[in-house]
Amino acid sequence: MNIMKDLFISDIKPNTSVNSIFIVEAPSLRNGGRHGKYINCTLSDRTGKISCRIWGRNSGGAEEIERIFNGLNSNVGSVFHVFGESETYNNELLVRITDGVDSLTEPLNEESVSPENFEYTPFDIGKIRAGITSCILKIEDPSIRDFVGSIIGDADGFFEKPAARKKHHAFRGGLALHTLEVAGIALTNRDRIESISFDRDILIAGAVLHDIGKCRSFDRKGFGFSANASYSLLGHITPGVQMVERHRDKLENGVFEQILHIIQSHHGQYGEIKPQTIEAWAVHFADNMSATLHEVSEDIERIGFGESGWGDKSGGPVFRPESRK
C-alpha cells in the first residue's frame, strides 16, 4: 500500500509545519549550530526543491548529527518522512528540522511510495530530445554529424541526468537542456555577428559535446541522480575526452582536434586549456551565459518582489524587481 503524499514543495508556506515525504538530496555536514555541527541538504518532489537545515534536537549532540548525516549520505535520492517547520532566512524559504530527526534514520521502502510524486523536472524532456536531434541534423558534414550522433547515442543517461550537483540545471534532464541552450546561444551569436567567420559544423559539434563527460559523473540513486566519485576526482572534461576519443576514427585529425579543443577549453580563463579558436570562445561564452542566467534566476525566485538577497547559486547579490504584469 502506497504512503499518501498530501504536501508538496510548492505548497509550503513560511512559518508552517512540514509533515510529508520528500527525497533528500545533496547532504553536507557543516560546522555551526547548537551542537557545533549541522546538516545542509535539499528536499525535492515533482513540484520543485527547497533547502533544508537539520539542526538536531536539544538533547542530541554532534554524534547524533554525524550519525544522521552518514545515513542520509548513504541513501541519497531516497524518500524520507520529514517532520519540521518552514522559515524564511535571508529572504529564502527553507525547512528546519530539530526534534523530527528520528524519521531521518531510515528511508522509506521505494515500493511504498508513488514514483510520479518525486520525479522532478521543470521542462519537457521529449522536447529537449527533439531539440538536440534537430541541432545535430543541422551539421552539414556527414562525418561530423555521424561523429556527434554516435557519441550522444552511446552516452548513458544524457537526456535524464542533471548538469550539476547543486548549481545550474541541477534537475532531471538538466544536462540535455543546458546543452540545447548552449548550442542555441552559440548559433544565434554566429548568425548575428556576420562580420566574423565561424565554422558552423565545428561550432555545433563542440556545443553539443562540451559537457558530455557529465554523463559519467552521476549515477541513479533512488528516484534521482547522485554525483559519483568521478564527479570530484576527475571532473567532467577528462571523461568527456575519453568518450569522444572512442570515435576518433570517424574524423580527420584536424577536425577532431578542433572539437576536442572546445571540450577541453570551455571553462575559458578558469580552465587549464584556454580557448584559442573562434568556435571555442563562442561555446565558452554560451556555456557561461546558460549557467549564470539559470543560477541567478533560481536565486531570484527565492526572494520576494522588490527585495535583495544573496544568491547561493550565483555567488553574489541578487535583486528581484517588482512585477510589471
N, C-alpha and C positions, 0 to 999 in steps of 0.2 A: 504494500500500500504506500503510495507516494505521500510525502510530507507536504502539506499545503504551504504555499508561499503567498502571503497577503500583503506584504510590504516590499516595495521595490525602491531602488536608489532614487528614482525620480519622484517618489512620494515623500521622501524625508524632508522635514521642515526643521528650522532651528529650534533648539531647546525642547525637544520632544523625546520620548522613549523610543528606542530602536530594539525591536524584538522580532527577528526574522532570520532567514537563512541566506547566506551570501558566499561567493567564492572569496577566499583570502589569497591575495597576490603580493608578491614582492616584499616579504617581511625583512626588515633590517633592524638589528639591535643597536640602540643608540645610548649615549651617556646623558643622564639627566633624570629629572623626576624625583619623587619622594624616596625611591629605593636606589637611586644612582644609575638605574638603567630603565629604559622603556622600549617598546616595540613600535616602529612605524611601519604601516602596511597599507594596502589598498583593498577595499571591498568592491565587488562587482557583481552585476547580474545583467540581464538582457537590456536593461534601460540605461546603463552607464556605470560610472565608477565614482568612488568617494574615498577620500583619505581617512585613515583610522589611526588613532594613538591608543596603545594598550599600556596603561599605567600600573595596573595591578591593584589589588585590594590593600587596605591599610595594614592588615595583619600579615600580608605576604612580605616578600623581600626580593633581593636581587636574584637569588637562586630560583625562585618561582618564575620570575620574568624570563630568565635564561632557559628554564625547562619548557616554558610555553613557546618561546622562540624556536627552540630546537624542534619541537613538534610541528609548528607551522611551517618551518623551513623544509621539513621532510615531506610535507603534504601540500606543497604549492599547487594551486589550481583545484584543490578540493573544496567541498562545501562544508561550512561550519554554521552552527547555530550561534548567532550573535545577540548578546544582551548588553546594551549600552545606552548612551544618551548622545543626542546630537548637540553640537555647539558651533558657534562661529568664532574663529580665531584668525586674526589678521585678515579679516574680510573673507575667510574661506570657511565654507560649511564642511564639517568633519564629524566623525563619530569617535566618542571617547568611551573606553571600556575600563572599568575598575573592578567592581565586585562580580562581574559576569565572566571572569576569566576561566572558571571551571569548564564552561562549554567549549573552550578552545583546545582542550587536551586531546580530543579525538575528532576526526572529521566524520561526517555522515556517510553512510553507505550510498554509493552512487546509484544503486538500484532503487533507493527510497526517495529520490528527487527527480523532477522532470527536467531533462536537458534543455528544453526550449526556454526555460526560465533563466538560463545562465549564459548562453552563447551570445556575447555582446559584440556587435559590430555596427557602427553608425552609418555604414554605407552598403550598397548592393554589390556583393562580390561578383555576381553574374555580369553586371555592367562593367565592373573593373576588368574582369577577364576579357570581355569583348573589346574593351579599350586597348588593352595590351596587345591583343591579337591584331587589331587594326594598326597599331604602331609598327609592329613587325612587318606587316604586309606593305607598309609604305617604303620599306627598304627596296631599292630598285635592283641592286646587285644580287643575283640569286645565291651566290656563295655566302655572302654576308647574311642574307635573310635566312638561309638554312642553318648557318652557324648559330645565330641568335635563337631561332626557333628550337633547335635541338637542345641548347642549354636550358632554356625555360622549361622545355618538356621533361628534362631529366631532373629539374630542381625540386626536390621533395618539399611539398608544403608551401610553394611560392605564393599561391593565392590565398592561403589560410593564415600564415604566420604573421606576427607583428613585426614592425620595423625596429622596435626598441623595447627595452625592459620597462622604462618609466617615461622617457622623454616623448619625442614626437611620434605619432602614428602607433602608439602602444596599445593596439587592439587587434582583434582577429581581422585579417585581410589588410592590415596597415602597411605591410611591406609592398604589396602589389599596388595599393593606392598611391603610396609615396612614389613608387617607380613610374606610374602613369602620370603623376603630376610633374615629375622631373622631366620626363620626355616631352610633355606638352609645353612646359615653360621654355625648355631649350629650343624646341621647334618654333615657338612663337617669336622668340628673340631672333632666331635665324631669319624668319620671314620679315621681321620689322627692320632689322639692321641690314638694309640692302647694299650698303657701301662696303660690306665685308664679305669675303668669300668663305663659305662653310662647306665641308664635305658632309652632305646631308645623311648619307648612309652611315658613315662613321659616327656622326652625332647621335643618331637614333640608337645604333647598336650600343654605344657607350652609356647612354642614358638608361636603356632598358637593363643593362647588365651591371651598372655601377655598384649596386648593393646585393648582388646575387649571393654573396658569401653568407648573408644573414640567414639563408635557408638552413645552414649548418649550425646556427647559433641558438636555435630554440627547439625544444622537444615538447611533445604534447604531454601535459600533466593534468589529470582530471578532466575538467571541462575547458581548460585553457592551454596556454603555452608558457613554458618556463625557460629562462635562459640556462643553457648548459655550461659546462666548464670552458668550452672553447670561446664562449662569449667574452670572457675576461682574459683567458690565457692567450688567445690568438687574434681576437678582434674579428672583423669580417672581411678585411681586404685579403689576407693570406688565404683563407678558404675560397674566396672568390677567384683568386688567381689559379688555385688548384682546379677549380671546377671548369674554367674556360680552357686551361691547358689540355684537358682531355679531348677537346675538339679542335686543337691547333691545326691539324692536318687539313681542315676544311678551307683554310685561308692562305693566301700568300703571306709570307713572313712579315712584310712591311705593313700590310693591313692589320694583321693580328697584333702587332706591337703597338699600333696606334690605339686600338680598342683596349688593349691591356694597360696602356699608359693612362687612359681615362679612369679605369677601375682603381689603379694604384695612386692616382693623384687627386681623386675627387674631394678629399678633405682640404684641398687648397694649401694655404700657407701653414696650416697646422699639421700637415702630413709629412712623412719622410720624403716622398716624391712630390715635388711641386708641379703644377700644370705647366706644360710647355707648348701646347698647341691651342688653336682657337677652339676646337671642339672640347678639349679637356677643361678649359676655363669656362666654357658655356655650361657644361654639365655641373661643374663645381658650383657656379652661381645659382643654377636651377635647383640643385640639391639643397643649398643653404636657404634659398627662399621658401621652398616647400616645408622644410623642417622648422625654420624660425617662425613662419606665419602660423603654423599649427600650434607650436608651443605658446606663442603669445595669445592666440585665440582661446586655447584651453585655460590659460591663466586668467584671462579677462572674464570668462564665463563664471569663475568662482567668486567674483566680487559684484557689488551692486552697481546700478547705473549712477554715474556721476561720482564714483569712488575711485581712489587709487589703492594700490596694493603692491606686494612683492610677488613676482612671478617665479614660482619654484621651478617650473619647466624652462622658462626663457632665461632665468638667472638675472633678472633686472626688474626695475619698477614698471608697472603697467597701469593704464587708466582706461576705464570703461565710460565712454561718452553717454550722455542721455540719449534715449531712443528718439529718433525723428519720425517714427511711424505714428 
